[in-house]
Each structure stands twice: as C-alpha cells, then as structure tokens.
Amino acid sequence: KKRDHRVLGKKLDLFSIQEDAGGGLVFWHPKGSVIRRLIEDFWKNVHVDEGYDLLYTPHMANLKLWKTSGHVDFYKDGMFDQMKVEGDEYQIKPMNCPFHCLLFRDSLKSYRDLPIRWAELGTVYRYERSGTLHGLMRVRGFTQDDAHIFCLPEQLETEIVGVLNMFERVLKKFGFASYEVMLSTRPSKSVGSDSIWEMATDALTAALEKKNWQYEIDEEGGAFYGPKIDLKIKDAIGRLWQCSTVQCDFNLPERFDLQYTATDGTKKQPVMLHRAIFGSVERFFGILVENTAGDFPFWLAPVQVKLLPITDTQLEFAQSTQKTLQKAGLRVEIDKSSERLSKKIRNAEQSKIPIVCVVGEKEAESNSCSVRSRKGGDMGAVPVDDLKQMLAEAAEMSVEPHQVFR
C-alpha cells in the first residue's frame, strides 16, 4: 500500500479523479503538473535530438476518417458516441495514427524524403466501463507518447534499432534498466503479403540481435496488421509493467493510399512503424510513482528544496536564499508556518522533499544553510552560493545532491 499510486497521489498532492467531472478523467495538481512537464520536456528534447519532428493534431475528426482507418469496424466498442456538427458526425479521437497518415498524404513524397519521423504527445479518449477504471492505470482520457515512422523497406532495420536505442535512453533516465522483451509474430488472420511479413519480422529480429537483447517469441501474437516488439519494465520490487512498443503496420498505409515516388519514378507504399515509449503519460506516471514510492529523484522532484526558518526573524534571509536558488532553476519552497522546527522537519520528510535547509540566526549571519539530504543524510552548514552550485549541478546531471557534495 505504501507504493499505491492512488494513495501517494492524494498524500503528495499530485493528481486526482474528480467524480463530479466523471470517472477516468485525470486532474493534474500543481506538483503533479511540474513532474509531468519535466517528463514531457525531456521526451520532446530527446525526440528532436533523434531527428523527429513534433506534431499537434485535433482532438476530434469527421466520422468518415475513422471509417477509412478501420476504427469504426474494428474498435467501435472502445470509442465514445459520435456528436452531430452541422449535419455531419464527428468522433472524439481514440488514437492519433489516422491524423499522421493524413499529414503524410497531404503532399507528394519522394524516396529522398524518407525516413520521416513524426512524434506527438496526443491526448486520446477511449470508452472504458466504470468497473474497469483504476487510478492512472486505466482511464478514459490519456496522453499517448505517439510516434510514427514512414520509411523505405531497406531502412526498416536501422529505424527499429534507433527506436530500441530511444527506449533504452529514455527508460534509463527514469530509473528503468531491466526489462523483458517479446517479439510477436504473424497471427492466423492478417493483412499483407507473405513477403512483407517476412521482411518486417526479419527486421525486428535483426534489430534485437544487434542490440544483443534477450527476447522471447510470442508465436502468432502480433496484430493483424503487423509484427511487433513489446517491452515490460521491471520496477523496484520486481513487478513487470507493459510499457514500450514498436509495431509494423501494413494496414493504414494501404487504407490511406500512402505513396512515395521511388527511384524508378513509380509510386510505392512506405513501411509504417507505430512507436510508443511510455505507452501513455498517465500510466507511466503511475508506474513511476509506484517504482519510487513517491520518493522522486532530485531532478524530477516537484519541490527540490524546503527552507525552514526557525523563527520569523530569519524569514527575510530565507526569502533571499529562495530567490538565489530559483535563479539557478531550482524549485524551492519556504515553510512559513508557526510550527516548531521538529514539526517542520517531519512535514518535509513526509512530503519526501530531497533537500531540507534549516535557517537559524547563526546561518543567517554566515549566509549559509544547515543542509540535510533525504538520501544522503546530514551535509552540515553550506554557504548559499556553494549550495546553489551543488544543487544546480546535481539537477543537471540527474544525480542526488550528496553525490556531488564536496
């Protein structure tokens, strides 16, 4: 129970489900929003660094689009009811993929333009029965960290290796370095030729071999439209969570008649990859809360430093120290309550604040703070300028402050 993200979400004031608004709809509180922003900023920076373009697409579309994509035929039970708009039917989106296909089709593409890598933090809405809803793990509105790659057949293996490298890079940042890998192959009912299935499965297999990753094969476990690789991440107490996936798709390029001009001038269909690292921001956040038991790493903590003035006399110095640390990009709060110091310290500990700074008369006179690291213990009196430098360095390196303490 101490790791239950629903309990910790309330205790640490991170998020809530407001029943007056409806089940399965997440309200991000200020502290939870800080963490989400940091997660999303890192995700965006990695994608730009890896050659992706970032997209924004609408939250709904004409029902005709979802008929073209096949969602009305194959996914109707997971979609909300349509709404009437000036005589047309519109559907709130359950997935982002058709929007990216429309954008690909919007202009002529040459083989020289490929690969195209597009990524989006796209919020989608799916119907879930109320009895199946569970905290952040099963909701009705959530943000997928979606990406689609359109490439030539001969580029497929290289693109998949690049995706697996991204999985590794991003998951490691959040403390996940151990996972189980599954390769899912062609099911009995599928679309696409034998040759394209063989090509895609061979590319996925070769990519795993290049990474030297151990994996299991789920025979006939792929989707009807293509084979895939799934990662289950292992948390601090050994639980496995379905997380990252990369999936070949032979269905949507055909449904949307996606084409590029080949070297010989003919029109050919690109290979399409679906790819998600977190799966959804909400679910990954829930996993992260449970993995850390709410004790977030320093770089990700919503409040990194808590200043505890012993009396109101030190409040002015605490405010000056807060501004100094904030100028270095640090997230700092002051406990201005009239509680005794022991109570302030206990409150900070219960809030899992990484760095607690006691400010008394002696500290104010020497322009320093008595510093205690949640994970490193007592660090003694530290001059404010040194503290600023140390904490900024720790945040930049994504390590704990005591690891750079000198």
C-alpha positions as CSV (number, residue, x, y, z in Angstrom):
1,K,0.0,0.0,0.0
2,K,2.9,2.4,0.6
3,R,3.6,2.2,-3.2
4,D,0.0,2.5,-4.3
5,H,0.0,5.5,-6.7
6,R,-3.6,6.3,-5.8
7,V,-2.7,6.7,-2.2
8,L,0.5,8.6,-2.9
9,G,-1.2,10.8,-5.5
10,K,-3.5,12.1,-2.8
11,K,-0.9,12.2,0.0
12,L,1.7,14.1,-2.1
13,D,-1.0,16.3,-3.8
14,L,-0.1,15.1,-7.3
15,F,-3.4,14.3,-9.1
16,S,-7.0,13.4,-8.5
17,I,-10.0,12.0,-10.2
18,Q,-12.9,14.4,-9.7
19,E,-16.1,12.4,-9.7
20,D,-18.2,15.5,-10.3
21,A,-16.4,15.7,-13.7
22,G,-16.7,11.9,-14.4
23,G,-14.7,8.8,-13.8
24,G,-11.4,8.1,-15.6
25,L,-10.6,11.8,-16.2
26,V,-7.4,12.9,-14.6
27,F,-6.9,16.3,-12.9
28,W,-3.2,17.2,-12.5
29,H,-2.4,19.2,-9.4
30,P,0.4,21.8,-9.4
31,K,3.0,19.4,-8.0
32,G,2.0,16.6,-10.4
33,S,2.0,19.1,-13.3
34,V,5.6,20.0,-12.5
35,I,6.6,16.4,-12.8
36,R,4.6,15.9,-16.0
37,R,6.1,19.0,-17.6
38,L,9.6,17.7,-16.8
39,I,8.8,14.3,-18.2
40,E,7.3,15.8,-21.4
41,D,10.2,18.3,-21.8
42,F,12.7,15.5,-21.6
43,W,10.7,13.4,-24.1
44,K,10.5,16.3,-26.5
45,N,14.2,17.1,-26.3
46,V,15.2,13.5,-26.9
47,H,12.9,13.3,-30.0
48,V,14.3,16.5,-31.5
49,D,17.8,15.2,-30.8
50,E,16.9,11.9,-32.6
51,G,15.6,13.6,-35.7
52,Y,11.9,13.6,-35.1
53,D,9.5,16.4,-35.9
54,L,6.9,17.2,-33.3
55,L,3.2,17.4,-34.3
56,Y,0.0,18.7,-32.8
57,T,-3.3,17.3,-34.2
58,P,-7.0,17.9,-33.4
59,H,-8.9,16.1,-30.6
60,M,-11.7,15.0,-33.0
61,A,-12.4,14.4,-36.6
62,N,-15.3,13.6,-39.0
63,L,-16.5,10.0,-38.6
64,K,-15.5,9.4,-42.3
65,L,-11.9,9.4,-41.2
66,W,-12.4,6.7,-38.6
67,K,-14.2,4.6,-41.3
68,T,-11.3,5.0,-43.6
69,S,-8.9,4.0,-40.8
70,G,-11.0,1.0,-39.9
71,H,-11.5,2.0,-36.3
72,V,-15.3,2.1,-36.8
73,D,-15.2,-1.6,-37.9
74,F,-12.6,-2.9,-35.5
75,Y,-12.6,-0.6,-32.5
76,K,-16.1,0.7,-32.1
77,D,-16.6,-0.7,-28.6
78,G,-13.6,1.4,-27.4
79,M,-14.9,4.6,-28.9
80,F,-17.3,7.2,-27.4
81,D,-20.5,8.0,-29.2
82,Q,-20.4,10.4,-32.1
83,M,-21.6,14.0,-32.0
84,K,-23.6,15.9,-34.6
85,V,-21.9,19.0,-36.1
86,E,-23.9,20.8,-38.8
87,G,-25.3,17.6,-40.1
88,D,-22.0,15.6,-40.0
89,E,-21.0,13.1,-37.4
90,Y,-17.8,13.8,-35.6
91,Q,-15.8,11.4,-33.4
92,I,-13.5,12.3,-30.5
93,K,-10.3,10.5,-31.2
94,P,-9.3,7.2,-29.7
95,M,-6.0,7.2,-31.5
96,N,-3.6,9.6,-33.2
97,C,-2.4,7.4,-36.1
98,P,-5.0,8.5,-38.8
99,F,-4.1,12.1,-38.3
100,H,-0.4,11.4,-39.1
101,C,-1.5,9.4,-42.1
102,L,-3.5,12.4,-43.4
103,L,-0.4,14.7,-42.9
104,F,1.8,12.2,-44.8
105,R,-0.7,12.1,-47.7
106,D,-1.0,15.9,-47.7
107,S,2.0,16.4,-50.0
108,L,4.0,14.5,-52.6
109,K,6.8,12.4,-51.1
110,S,10.0,11.2,-52.7
111,Y,12.2,8.3,-51.6
112,R,14.7,11.1,-50.8
113,D,12.3,12.4,-48.1
114,L,12.3,9.1,-46.2
115,P,12.5,8.2,-43.4
116,I,10.0,10.7,-41.9
117,R,9.8,10.6,-38.1
118,W,6.8,12.3,-36.5
119,A,6.0,12.3,-32.8
120,E,3.2,13.7,-30.8
121,L,2.0,13.9,-27.2
122,G,-1.6,13.4,-28.3
123,T,-4.5,13.2,-25.9
124,V,-7.0,10.5,-26.8
125,Y,-10.3,9.3,-25.3
126,R,-11.5,5.7,-25.0
127,Y,-14.6,4.3,-23.6
128,E,-13.9,2.1,-20.5
129,R,-16.6,0.7,-18.3
130,S,-16.6,2.3,-14.9
131,G,-15.8,-1.0,-13.2
132,T,-12.5,-1.3,-15.1
133,L,-11.2,2.1,-14.2
134,H,-8.2,2.1,-11.9
135,G,-6.3,5.3,-10.8
136,L,-4.0,6.3,-13.6
137,M,-3.5,2.8,-14.9
138,R,-7.0,2.6,-16.6
139,V,-8.6,5.9,-17.6
140,R,-10.9,7.3,-20.2
141,G,-8.7,10.3,-21.3
142,F,-4.9,10.0,-21.6
143,T,-1.9,11.3,-23.5
144,Q,-0.1,8.8,-25.7
145,D,3.6,9.5,-26.4
146,D,2.9,8.5,-30.0
147,A,5.3,8.4,-32.9
148,H,5.1,7.2,-36.5
149,I,8.0,6.5,-38.8
150,F,7.4,6.2,-42.6
151,C,10.4,4.6,-44.3
152,L,11.7,2.5,-47.2
153,P,11.9,-1.2,-46.7
154,E,15.7,-1.2,-46.7
155,Q,15.6,1.5,-43.9
156,L,13.4,-0.6,-41.6
157,E,16.0,-2.4,-39.6
158,T,18.0,0.8,-39.0
159,E,14.9,2.6,-37.9
160,I,13.9,-0.1,-35.5
161,V,17.4,-0.1,-33.9
162,G,17.1,3.6,-33.5
163,V,13.7,3.1,-31.7
164,L,15.2,0.5,-29.4
165,N,18.1,2.8,-28.6
166,M,15.5,5.5,-27.7
167,F,13.6,3.1,-25.4
168,E,16.9,2.4,-23.6
169,R,17.9,6.1,-23.4
170,V,14.5,7.3,-22.1
171,L,13.7,4.5,-19.7
172,K,17.2,4.7,-18.1
173,K,16.6,8.4,-17.3
174,F,13.7,7.4,-15.1
175,G,15.5,4.5,-13.4
176,F,14.3,1.6,-15.5
177,A,17.2,-0.5,-16.8
178,S,15.8,-4.0,-16.5
179,Y,13.0,-5.3,-18.8
180,E,11.6,-8.3,-20.6
181,V,11.3,-8.3,-24.4
182,M,8.8,-10.0,-26.5
183,L,8.7,-10.4,-30.3
184,S,5.2,-11.1,-31.5
185,T,4.7,-12.7,-34.9
186,R,2.0,-13.1,-37.6
187,P,-1.4,-14.3,-36.4
188,S,-3.6,-16.6,-38.4
189,K,-5.8,-13.7,-39.6
190,S,-3.7,-10.9,-41.0
191,V,-3.4,-8.4,-43.9
192,G,-0.4,-8.1,-46.1
193,S,1.7,-10.5,-48.3
194,D,3.9,-13.2,-47.0
195,S,7.0,-11.4,-48.3
196,I,6.2,-8.1,-46.4
197,W,5.5,-10.0,-43.1
198,E,8.8,-11.9,-43.5
199,M,10.7,-8.7,-44.3
200,A,9.2,-6.9,-41.2
201,T,9.7,-9.8,-38.9
202,D,13.3,-10.3,-40.1
203,A,14.0,-6.6,-39.5
204,L,12.6,-6.7,-35.9
205,T,14.6,-9.8,-35.2
206,A,17.8,-8.4,-36.7
207,A,17.4,-5.2,-34.6
208,L,17.0,-7.2,-31.4
209,E,20.1,-9.2,-32.3
210,K,22.1,-6.0,-33.0
211,K,21.1,-4.8,-29.5
212,N,22.1,-8.2,-28.1
213,W,18.9,-8.2,-26.2
214,Q,17.4,-11.5,-24.9
215,Y,13.9,-11.9,-26.0
216,E,11.0,-14.4,-26.2
217,I,8.8,-15.1,-29.2
218,D,5.1,-14.9,-28.9
219,E,4.1,-17.0,-31.9
220,E,1.1,-15.5,-33.7
221,G,0.9,-12.8,-31.1
222,G,1.2,-9.9,-33.5
223,A,-1.6,-7.6,-34.5
224,F,-3.5,-8.5,-37.8
225,Y,-1.7,-5.6,-39.4
226,G,2.0,-6.3,-38.5
227,P,4.5,-7.9,-36.1
228,K,5.8,-6.0,-33.0
229,I,8.3,-5.8,-30.2
230,D,7.0,-5.1,-26.6
231,L,9.0,-4.2,-23.5
232,K,7.9,-4.9,-20.0
233,I,9.9,-2.8,-17.5
234,K,10.8,-4.2,-14.1
235,D,10.2,-1.9,-11.1
236,A,12.0,-1.6,-7.7
237,I,10.1,-4.6,-6.2
238,G,10.4,-6.8,-9.3
239,R,6.9,-6.2,-10.8
240,L,6.7,-6.1,-14.6
241,W,4.8,-3.4,-16.4
242,Q,3.9,-3.4,-20.1
243,C,5.4,-0.2,-21.4
244,S,7.2,0.4,-24.7
245,T,6.2,-1.0,-28.1
246,V,7.3,-0.7,-31.7
247,Q,4.8,-2.1,-34.3
248,C,4.9,-2.5,-38.0
249,D,1.7,-1.6,-39.9
250,F,0.7,-2.8,-43.3
251,N,-2.9,-1.8,-42.9
252,L,-3.1,2.0,-42.6
253,P,-0.7,2.8,-45.5
254,E,-3.0,0.8,-47.8
255,R,-6.2,2.2,-46.3
256,F,-5.0,5.8,-46.7
257,D,-3.2,5.1,-50.1
258,L,0.1,6.4,-48.8
259,Q,2.7,6.7,-51.5
260,Y,6.1,7.9,-52.3
261,T,7.9,8.2,-55.6
262,A,10.6,5.5,-55.9
263,T,14.0,5.8,-57.7
264,D,12.4,4.5,-60.9
265,G,9.6,7.0,-60.8
266,T,6.9,4.5,-59.8
267,K,4.6,5.0,-56.8
268,K,5.2,2.7,-53.9
269,Q,3.8,2.3,-50.4
270,P,6.1,3.2,-47.4
271,V,6.6,1.0,-44.5
272,M,4.9,2.4,-41.4
273,L,6.0,2.0,-37.8
274,H,3.9,2.8,-34.7
275,R,6.0,3.5,-31.6
276,A,5.4,4.5,-28.0
277,I,7.9,4.6,-25.1
278,F,5.7,5.4,-22.1
279,G,2.5,4.0,-23.6
280,S,0.7,6.8,-22.0
281,V,1.9,9.7,-19.8
282,E,-0.7,8.9,-17.2
283,R,0.1,5.3,-16.9
284,F,3.8,5.8,-16.9
285,F,3.5,8.4,-14.2
286,G,1.6,5.9,-12.1
287,I,4.3,3.3,-12.6
288,L,7.0,5.9,-11.7
289,V,5.2,6.8,-8.5
290,E,4.9,3.2,-7.5
291,N,8.5,2.4,-8.5
292,T,9.9,5.3,-6.4
293,A,7.2,5.1,-3.7
294,G,6.8,8.8,-4.3
295,D,10.4,9.5,-3.4
296,F,11.3,11.0,-6.7
297,P,14.9,11.6,-7.9
298,F,16.2,15.1,-7.3
299,W,15.9,16.3,-10.9
300,L,12.2,15.2,-11.0
301,A,11.0,16.2,-7.5
302,P,8.2,18.9,-7.7
303,V,9.8,20.7,-4.7
304,Q,13.6,20.1,-4.6
305,V,14.4,22.3,-1.6
306,K,12.5,23.2,1.5
307,L,13.7,26.1,3.6
308,L,12.8,26.0,7.3
309,P,13.3,29.3,9.1
310,I,13.5,28.7,12.9
311,T,11.7,31.9,13.7
312,D,10.1,34.8,11.7
313,T,13.3,36.7,12.2
314,Q,15.0,34.5,9.6
315,L,12.2,34.7,7.1
316,E,13.8,37.6,5.1
317,F,17.0,35.6,4.8
318,A,15.1,32.5,3.7
319,Q,13.3,34.5,1.0
320,S,16.6,35.9,-0.2
321,T,18.0,32.3,-0.3
322,Q,14.9,31.1,-2.2
323,K,15.4,33.7,-4.9
324,T,19.1,32.8,-5.2
325,L,18.3,29.1,-5.7
326,Q,15.4,29.8,-8.0
327,K,17.7,31.8,-10.3
328,A,19.6,28.6,-10.8
329,G,16.4,26.9,-11.9
330,L,15.7,25.1,-8.7
331,R,12.2,24.5,-7.2
332,V,12.2,25.9,-3.7
333,E,9.6,26.5,-1.0
334,I,9.7,28.1,2.4
335,D,7.8,26.7,5.4
336,K,6.3,29.9,6.8
337,S,4.1,28.2,9.4
338,S,4.4,28.8,13.1
339,E,5.1,25.1,13.8
340,R,8.1,24.1,15.9
341,L,11.2,23.2,13.9
342,S,10.8,19.5,14.7
343,K,7.3,19.5,13.2
344,K,8.5,21.4,10.1
345,I,11.3,18.8,9.6
346,R,8.8,16.0,10.0
347,N,6.4,17.6,7.5
348,A,9.2,17.9,4.9
349,E,10.1,14.3,5.4
350,Q,6.6,13.2,4.9
351,S,6.4,15.2,1.7
352,K,9.6,13.4,0.6
353,I,11.5,16.7,-0.1
354,P,15.0,15.8,-1.3
355,I,16.8,18.8,0.4
356,V,15.8,20.4,3.7
357,C,17.6,23.5,4.8
358,V,17.3,24.8,8.3
359,V,17.9,28.5,8.7
360,G,18.5,29.9,12.1
361,E,20.3,33.0,13.5
362,K,23.8,31.5,13.0
363,E,23.0,30.5,9.4
364,A,21.6,33.9,8.5
365,E,24.7,35.7,9.9
366,S,27.0,33.4,8.0
367,N,24.9,33.4,4.7
368,S,24.6,29.6,4.9
369,C,22.1,26.8,5.5
370,S,22.2,23.7,7.6
371,V,21.5,21.1,4.9
372,R,20.1,17.6,5.2
373,S,19.8,15.4,2.1
374,R,16.9,12.9,2.2
375,K,19.1,10.2,0.6
376,G,22.5,11.4,1.8
377,G,22.0,12.5,5.4
378,D,23.4,15.5,7.2
379,M,25.6,17.7,5.0
380,G,26.4,20.3,7.6
381,A,26.5,24.1,7.1
382,V,26.8,25.0,3.4
383,P,27.3,28.6,2.1
384,V,24.3,29.7,-0.1
385,D,26.4,30.2,-3.2
386,D,28.0,26.8,-2.8
387,L,24.6,25.2,-2.2
388,K,23.3,26.8,-5.4
389,Q,26.2,25.5,-7.4
390,M,26.0,22.0,-5.9
391,L,22.2,21.6,-6.4
392,A,22.2,23.0,-9.9
393,E,25.0,20.6,-10.8
394,A,23.0,17.6,-9.3
395,A,19.9,18.6,-11.2
396,E,21.8,19.0,-14.5
397,M,23.5,15.6,-14.1
398,S,20.3,13.9,-12.8
399,V,22.0,12.7,-9.7
400,E,21.4,13.1,-6.0
401,P,22.9,16.2,-4.3
402,H,25.1,14.2,-1.9
403,Q,26.7,12.6,-4.9
404,V,28.3,15.9,-5.9
405,F,28.8,17.3,-2.4
406,R,32.3,18.5,-1.9
